[in-house]
Amino acid sequence: DVNDLLEKSIDSMLQVWGILLGFMIAADSVLLMFNDGRFIKMLKDSGHYKTILLAFLYCCVHLLVGVIFAMFMLLYQWNSCKVFYLLCGMAADITVIVGECLYFLFGIVKKIE
């Protein structure tokens, strides 16, 4: 049944996005908590510290919107093609913004000596 498949897809996205949101909040917290280390000083000197924090925060906002939308879809049984297309668009958006955060992290790791 299409509705069952849609509900399982929404449930899976909700779980993945919830886990990613938790990790992103933890990453932001770690960056803010260890504010005086050599690594953070290097990021601040290069001007990337604020960029990374903002990218992580934007990612958290996108994930939170996706989680809230998916929860409403499950709770209110919004099972239409238009709503599913909107959810697919959110999934693409979240994939891009998480990829951007991973790109920043990869750049940071490459700079560590």
N, CA and C atoms as a LAMMPS dump frame, in Angstrom:
ITEM: TIMESTEP
0
ITEM: NUMBER OF ATOMS
339
ITEM: BOX BOUNDS ff ff ff
-5.0000000000000000e+02 5.0000000000000000e+02
-5.0000000000000000e+02 5.0000000000000000e+02
-5.0000000000000000e+02 5.0000000000000000e+02
ITEM: ATOMS id mol type element x y z
1 1 1 N 0.845 -1.186 0
2 1 2 C 0 0 0
3 1 3 C 0.892 1.251 0
4 2 1 N 0.521 2.246 -0.78
5 2 2 C 1.308 3.467 -0.92
6 2 3 C 1.36 4.247 0.387
7 3 1 N 0.254 4.29 1.112
8 3 2 C 0.225 5.038 2.381
9 3 3 C 1.167 4.431 3.41
10 4 1 N 1.245 3.098 3.448
11 4 2 C 2.169 2.442 4.378
12 4 3 C 3.62 2.741 4.007
13 5 1 N 3.909 2.716 2.718
14 5 2 C 5.262 3.025 2.253
15 5 3 C 5.632 4.465 2.586
16 6 1 N 4.694 5.371 2.374
17 6 2 C 4.924 6.779 2.7
18 6 3 C 5.148 6.959 4.192
19 7 1 N 4.34 6.306 5.008
20 7 2 C 4.483 6.423 6.46
21 7 3 C 5.825 5.866 6.929
22 8 1 N 6.261 4.753 6.369
23 8 2 C 7.568 4.187 6.739
24 8 3 C 8.703 5.102 6.299
25 9 1 N 8.57 5.714 5.132
26 9 2 C 9.593 6.645 4.65
27 9 3 C 9.693 7.861 5.572
28 10 1 N 8.547 8.396 5.94
29 10 2 C 8.536 9.558 6.841
30 10 3 C 9.139 9.188 8.183
31 11 1 N 8.786 8.023 8.694
32 11 2 C 9.318 7.57 9.979
33 11 3 C 10.838 7.421 9.915
34 12 1 N 11.342 6.866 8.834
35 12 2 C 12.795 6.706 8.681
36 12 3 C 13.499 8.056 8.607
37 13 1 N 12.933 8.992 7.818
38 13 2 C 13.535 10.323 7.726
39 13 3 C 13.507 11.027 9.07
40 14 1 N 12.424 10.87 9.79
41 14 2 C 12.306 11.491 11.107
42 14 3 C 13.39 10.975 12.046
43 15 1 N 13.632 9.684 12.033
44 15 2 C 14.673 9.111 12.893
45 15 3 C 16.063 9.615 12.505
46 16 1 N 16.368 9.591 11.219
47 16 2 C 17.691 10.029 10.755
48 16 3 C 17.897 11.504 11.058
49 17 1 N 16.891 12.326 10.752
50 17 2 C 17.021 13.761 10.994
51 17 3 C 17.124 14.077 12.476
52 18 1 N 16.413 13.332 13.314
53 18 2 C 16.512 13.535 14.76
54 18 3 C 17.902 13.213 15.278
55 19 1 N 18.479 12.129 14.798
56 19 2 C 19.838 11.755 15.202
57 19 3 C 20.846 12.793 14.711
58 20 1 N 20.718 13.21 13.448
59 20 2 C 21.622 14.234 12.917
60 20 3 C 21.509 15.54 13.691
61 21 1 N 20.288 15.907 14.07
62 21 2 C 20.089 17.127 14.849
63 21 3 C 20.822 17.037 16.183
64 22 1 N 20.741 15.897 16.832
65 22 2 C 21.462 15.706 18.094
66 22 3 C 22.965 15.827 17.918
67 23 1 N 23.493 15.232 16.869
68 23 2 C 24.934 15.328 16.615
69 23 3 C 25.356 16.758 16.291
70 24 1 N 24.546 17.474 15.522
71 24 2 C 24.897 18.85 15.165
72 24 3 C 24.865 19.764 16.393
73 25 1 N 23.885 19.562 17.26
74 25 2 C 23.839 20.348 18.498
75 25 3 C 25.051 20.035 19.361
76 26 1 N 25.439 18.77 19.419
77 26 2 C 26.633 18.391 20.176
78 26 3 C 27.889 19.02 19.575
79 27 1 N 27.985 19.044 18.247
80 27 2 C 29.15 19.649 17.592
81 27 3 C 29.227 21.143 17.887
82 28 1 N 28.083 21.825 17.826
83 28 2 C 28.063 23.257 18.175
84 28 3 C 28.483 23.468 19.622
85 29 1 N 27.98 22.631 20.495
86 29 2 C 28.313 22.757 21.918
87 29 3 C 29.798 22.553 22.166
88 30 1 N 30.377 21.586 21.495
89 30 2 C 31.815 21.328 21.662
90 30 3 C 32.624 22.518 21.166
91 31 1 N 32.255 23.067 20.015
92 31 2 C 32.984 24.229 19.492
93 31 3 C 32.867 25.434 20.421
94 32 1 N 31.716 25.602 21.025
95 32 2 C 31.532 26.735 21.93
96 32 3 C 32.194 26.507 23.287
97 33 1 N 32.229 25.256 23.738
98 33 2 C 32.759 24.964 25.068
99 33 3 C 34.284 25.031 25.103
100 34 1 N 34.942 24.495 24.103
101 34 2 C 36.402 24.509 24.074
102 34 3 C 36.864 25.721 23.284
103 35 1 N 36.663 26.871 23.86
104 35 2 C 36.854 28.134 23.161
105 35 3 C 38.284 28.657 23.208
106 36 1 N 39.153 28.041 23.99
107 36 2 C 40.491 28.613 24.164
108 36 3 C 41.623 27.678 23.745
109 37 1 N 41.335 26.63 23.027
110 37 2 C 42.371 25.691 22.608
111 37 3 C 43.145 26.185 21.395
112 38 1 N 44.232 25.498 21.101
113 38 2 C 45.077 25.841 19.955
114 38 3 C 44.315 25.717 18.647
115 39 1 N 43.513 24.701 18.555
116 39 2 C 42.743 24.446 17.344
117 39 3 C 41.713 25.558 17.116
118 40 1 N 41 25.949 18.169
119 40 2 C 39.995 27.013 18.055
120 40 3 C 40.674 28.336 17.736
121 41 1 N 41.859 28.559 18.315
122 41 2 C 42.597 29.784 18.018
123 41 3 C 42.971 29.828 16.534
124 42 1 N 43.371 28.69 15.985
125 42 2 C 43.702 28.63 14.565
126 42 3 C 42.476 28.971 13.707
127 43 1 N 41.308 28.44 14.099
128 43 2 C 40.078 28.731 13.361
129 43 3 C 39.707 30.209 13.454
130 44 1 N 39.866 30.787 14.639
131 44 2 C 39.537 32.202 14.816
132 44 3 C 40.495 33.086 14.021
133 45 1 N 41.789 32.74 14.044
134 45 2 C 42.778 33.531 13.307
135 45 3 C 42.527 33.488 11.803
136 46 1 N 42.065 32.353 11.317
137 46 2 C 41.803 32.229 9.876
138 46 3 C 40.433 32.782 9.486
139 47 1 N 39.604 33.109 10.477
140 47 2 C 38.278 33.648 10.2
141 47 3 C 37.217 32.602 9.928
142 48 1 N 37.546 31.333 10.148
143 48 2 C 36.602 30.253 9.836
144 48 3 C 35.716 29.855 11.013
145 49 1 N 36.055 30.293 12.213
146 49 2 C 35.309 29.874 13.405
147 49 3 C 33.839 30.283 13.298
148 50 1 N 33.59 31.546 12.987
149 50 2 C 32.217 32.038 12.887
150 50 3 C 31.486 31.363 11.723
151 51 1 N 32.185 31.156 10.618
152 51 2 C 31.573 30.498 9.457
153 51 3 C 31.122 29.092 9.804
154 52 1 N 31.963 28.359 10.512
155 52 2 C 31.633 26.983 10.886
156 52 3 C 30.47 26.956 11.866
157 53 1 N 30.507 27.836 12.871
158 53 2 C 29.408 27.88 13.832
159 53 3 C 28.083 28.218 13.137
160 54 1 N 28.103 29.194 12.254
161 54 2 C 26.874 29.565 11.547
162 54 3 C 26.378 28.439 10.647
163 55 1 N 27.297 27.767 9.966
164 55 2 C 26.886 26.643 9.101
165 55 3 C 26.254 25.536 9.933
166 56 1 N 26.838 25.239 11.084
167 56 2 C 26.274 24.2 11.955
168 56 3 C 24.914 24.633 12.495
169 57 1 N 24.779 25.902 12.874
170 57 2 C 23.497 26.387 13.384
171 57 3 C 22.423 26.378 12.299
172 58 1 N 22.774 26.783 11.08
173 58 2 C 21.818 26.716 9.971
174 58 3 C 21.387 25.276 9.723
175 59 1 N 22.326 24.371 9.818
176 59 2 C 22.008 22.957 9.637
177 59 3 C 21.032 22.494 10.725
178 60 1 N 21.267 22.927 11.95
179 60 2 C 20.355 22.572 13.045
180 60 3 C 18.947 23.099 12.777
181 61 1 N 18.845 24.323 12.284
182 61 2 C 17.532 24.907 11.994
183 61 3 C 16.832 24.112 10.891
184 62 1 N 17.544 23.777 9.828
185 62 2 C 16.949 22.998 8.737
186 62 3 C 16.5 21.624 9.231
187 63 1 N 17.332 20.996 10.045
188 63 2 C 16.968 19.685 10.579
189 63 3 C 15.751 19.79 11.494
190 64 1 N 15.711 20.821 12.325
191 64 2 C 14.579 20.996 13.231
192 64 3 C 13.28 21.209 12.449
193 65 1 N 13.322 22.018 11.403
194 65 2 C 12.137 22.231 10.569
195 65 3 C 11.714 20.907 9.925
196 66 1 N 12.682 20.142 9.434
197 66 2 C 12.362 18.845 8.836
198 66 3 C 11.752 17.882 9.837
199 67 1 N 12.292 17.855 11.055
200 67 2 C 11.761 16.963 12.097
201 67 3 C 10.333 17.366 12.462
202 68 1 N 10.108 18.66 12.638
203 68 2 C 8.759 19.128 12.994
204 68 3 C 7.767 18.806 11.873
205 69 1 N 8.163 19.05 10.631
206 69 2 C 7.277 18.763 9.502
207 69 3 C 6.969 17.27 9.413
208 70 1 N 7.988 16.437 9.56
209 70 2 C 7.77 14.984 9.49
210 70 3 C 6.883 14.51 10.634
211 71 1 N 7.057 15.109 11.818
212 71 2 C 6.197 14.73 12.949
213 71 3 C 4.735 15.074 12.657
214 72 1 N 4.5 16.266 12.108
215 72 2 C 3.134 16.635 11.759
216 72 3 C 2.57 15.717 10.686
217 73 1 N 3.404 15.318 9.738
218 73 2 C 2.935 14.402 8.695
219 73 3 C 2.487 13.08 9.309
220 74 1 N 3.248 12.585 10.271
221 74 2 C 2.885 11.316 10.905
222 74 3 C 1.664 11.473 11.804
223 75 1 N 1.628 12.546 12.582
224 75 2 C 0.537 12.728 13.536
225 75 3 C -0.807 12.981 12.855
226 76 1 N -0.789 13.775 11.794
227 76 2 C -2.039 14.159 11.151
228 76 3 C -2.321 13.39 9.86
229 77 1 N -1.515 12.375 9.584
230 77 2 C -1.718 11.5 8.426
231 77 3 C -1.838 12.296 7.121
232 78 1 N -0.873 13.203 6.91
233 78 2 C -0.834 13.968 5.668
234 78 3 C -0.212 13.09 4.588
235 79 1 N -1.01 12.361 3.881
236 79 2 C -0.524 11.405 2.892
237 79 3 C -0.953 11.815 1.489
238 80 1 N -0.402 12.898 0.997
239 80 2 C -0.701 13.295 -0.374
240 80 3 C 0.604 13.429 -1.15
241 81 1 N 0.516 13.391 -2.456
242 81 2 C 1.716 13.497 -3.292
243 81 3 C 2.4 14.847 -3.12
244 82 1 N 1.609 15.926 -3.014
245 82 2 C 2.197 17.259 -2.872
246 82 3 C 3.01 17.369 -1.582
247 83 1 N 2.472 16.836 -0.517
248 83 2 C 3.185 16.886 0.754
249 83 3 C 4.425 16.002 0.69
250 84 1 N 4.318 14.853 0.027
251 84 2 C 5.48 13.977 -0.121
252 84 3 C 6.57 14.657 -0.947
253 85 1 N 6.196 15.383 -1.994
254 85 2 C 7.189 16.113 -2.79
255 85 3 C 7.869 17.194 -1.952
256 86 1 N 7.108 17.838 -1.095
257 86 2 C 7.686 18.835 -0.191
258 86 3 C 8.687 18.174 0.754
259 87 1 N 8.334 17.003 1.254
260 87 2 C 9.251 16.264 2.129
261 87 3 C 10.515 15.856 1.371
262 88 1 N 10.374 15.451 0.121
263 88 2 C 11.554 15.108 -0.688
264 88 3 C 12.432 16.327 -0.915
265 89 1 N 11.815 17.483 -1.126
266 89 2 C 12.585 18.723 -1.243
267 89 3 C 13.339 19.043 0.029
268 90 1 N 12.686 18.829 1.172
269 90 2 C 13.364 19.037 2.461
270 90 3 C 14.534 18.069 2.616
271 91 1 N 14.334 16.845 2.182
272 91 2 C 15.413 15.859 2.277
273 91 3 C 16.604 16.291 1.423
274 92 1 N 16.338 16.805 0.233
275 92 2 C 17.43 17.291 -0.627
276 92 3 C 18.127 18.486 0.007
277 93 1 N 17.352 19.408 0.568
278 93 2 C 17.915 20.581 1.23
279 93 3 C 18.795 20.174 2.405
280 94 1 N 18.305 19.271 3.214
281 94 2 C 19.068 18.827 4.382
282 94 3 C 20.325 18.083 3.949
283 95 1 N 20.237 17.297 2.891
284 95 2 C 21.421 16.601 2.392
285 95 3 C 22.488 17.598 1.955
286 96 1 N 22.076 18.655 1.267
287 96 2 C 23.03 19.675 0.81
288 96 3 C 23.667 20.392 2
289 97 1 N 22.879 20.791 2.975
290 97 2 C 23.432 21.563 4.086
291 97 3 C 24.302 20.685 4.994
292 98 1 N 23.948 19.417 5.162
293 98 2 C 24.818 18.508 5.929
294 98 3 C 26.114 18.276 5.161
295 99 1 N 26.024 18.166 3.835
296 99 2 C 27.23 18.04 3.012
297 99 3 C 28.129 19.252 3.149
298 100 1 N 27.532 20.427 3.232
299 100 2 C 28.313 21.651 3.438
300 100 3 C 29.05 21.613 4.777
301 101 1 N 28.371 21.166 5.811
302 101 2 C 29.022 21.051 7.121
303 101 3 C 30.162 20.033 7.089
304 102 1 N 29.942 18.927 6.396
305 102 2 C 31.011 17.929 6.269
306 102 3 C 32.188 18.485 5.477
307 103 1 N 31.904 19.304 4.486
308 103 2 C 32.964 19.952 3.713
309 103 3 C 33.814 20.846 4.623
310 104 1 N 33.146 21.63 5.485
311 104 2 C 33.879 22.468 6.43
312 104 3 C 34.718 21.623 7.386
313 105 1 N 34.133 20.535 7.883
314 105 2 C 34.885 19.667 8.797
315 105 3 C 36.085 19.041 8.105
316 106 1 N 35.898 18.626 6.86
317 106 2 C 37.006 18.053 6.107
318 106 3 C 38.124 19.059 5.938
319 107 1 N 37.764 20.318 5.64
320 107 2 C 38.761 21.389 5.518
321 107 3 C 39.5 21.626 6.819
322 108 1 N 38.797 21.522 7.937
323 108 2 C 39.442 21.714 9.24
324 108 3 C 40.429 20.592 9.501
325 109 1 N 40.013 19.382 9.241
326 109 2 C 40.883 18.227 9.502
327 109 3 C 42.136 18.305 8.648
328 110 1 N 42.006 18.781 7.414
329 110 2 C 43.183 18.903 6.547
330 110 3 C 44.179 19.93 7.072
331 111 1 N 43.689 20.952 7.825
332 111 2 C 44.57 22.005 8.327
333 111 3 C 45.282 21.621 9.623
334 112 1 N 44.804 20.566 10.262
335 112 2 C 45.426 20.144 11.53
336 112 3 C 46.804 19.57 11.225
337 113 1 N 47.788 20.058 11.936
338 113 2 C 49.162 19.593 11.714
339 113 3 C 49.625 18.715 12.838
